């Protein structure tokens, strides 16, 4: 089975979130249609959440970088291709005078919406498509939870010779903005689950624990032992 590509985080900045009020996004009259593939509905949705404060935050993310490109996660949902990320990327491109790529796509269906943390870990997003070597990208998605999709998209682009300077999403909880795994959390994970988890994780997923997101690692810390983690992930994958 193909494995996701990830890279260690370095000094990767917090994800810029347009609104932390997830309910206001999910209850928006255009949300369901946008999630199911309606591009017009997606544009109407994102336009209602792009504020001057948000644009300033994205602009701050770009500070010090030249020739930055936006690239959106093209996720296949059970009811169609989610158009929200592309609409957000297109709106940002127009308002900030940036190019937006559509050359990279998610090549598998993971059905993360409404999934448990173990299901999100079990079903890793994979990507394909053309990468411009040396280009600087900002990742764009509709939502950040554990951050695994952004981590995998980042790893795919870096593996293809590009640079990823940051990420932005329409919505997600404020604590999900910190995607970069802290040394403290990584150390706690090793203290609790040790080499046994690291060895199994590399065999199963193809990357080591240092490539986890902060939220993923904290989720694993809640498990009693490595056998529990392994059994939960394998059960979620079968489901």
C-alpha positions, 0 to 999 in steps of 0.5 A, a space after each residue: 500500500 502506498 505510504 504518505 510522505 512527511 518531513 520534520 517540522 523545523 520552524 513551521 508557523 501556526 496555521 492561519 485560520 479564517 474563523 474558529 467558529 466551526 459551527 457558523 461554517 458548517 451551518 452556512 446555507 452553502 456549506 453542504 453544496 460546497 462540500 459536495 462539489 458545487 464551486 459557486 456555493 463554495 465561493 459564496 461560502 468563503 466570501 462570507 468569512 474572509 475578513 480584513 483581519 484574516 487577510 492581514 494574517 495571511 499577508 503576515 505569513 508571506 512576509 519576507 518571501 517572494 514569488 509565493 504560490 497558493 495550492 489547495 487540497 482537492 479532497 474527494 468526499 463521499 458525495 463529490 470533490 470538496 470545492 471549499 479549499 480551491 474557492 478559498 485559494 482563488 479568493 486569496 489569490 485575487 485579493 492578495 495578487 498571488 498565483 494559485 496552482 491546481 496541479 496537485 490533487 489528493 489521489 485517495 478518498 479518506 472520508 475524514 469528515 466526522 471521523 474519530 482521531 484514530 480513523 484520521 490517523 489510519 486513513 492517510 491522505 495521499 497526493 499526486 500531480 506536478 510540482 514546480 521545483 524550487 517554488 514556495 507554496 502556502 497550503 490551503 484547505 477547508 479545515 484543520 483538525 489533527 492536521 494530518 492532511 496538511 502534513 502529508 500535502 507538505 511532505 509531498 511538495 517538499 519531497 518533490 523539491 518545493 518549499 512550503 512556508 505555511 498553511 491557511 484554512 477556512 475553519 478549525 479550533 484555535 488549538 489546531 493552529 499549532 501544527 508543528 510538533 513541539 519538543 515537549 510533546 515529542 518527549 512525552 510521547 517517547 517517555 510513554 510509548 518509547 521505541 516500540 511505537 516508533 518502530 511500528 509507526 515507521 513500518 506502518 506509515 513510512 515516517 517517524 514520530 517526529 513528523 507527527 503533528 502536535 494534535 496527532 501526538 497529543 491524541 496518541 498520548 491519551 492511549 494507555 499503551 502501544 497495543 491499544 494504539 495499534 489495535 485502534 488504528 487497524 480497526 479503523 482502517 478496516 472500517 
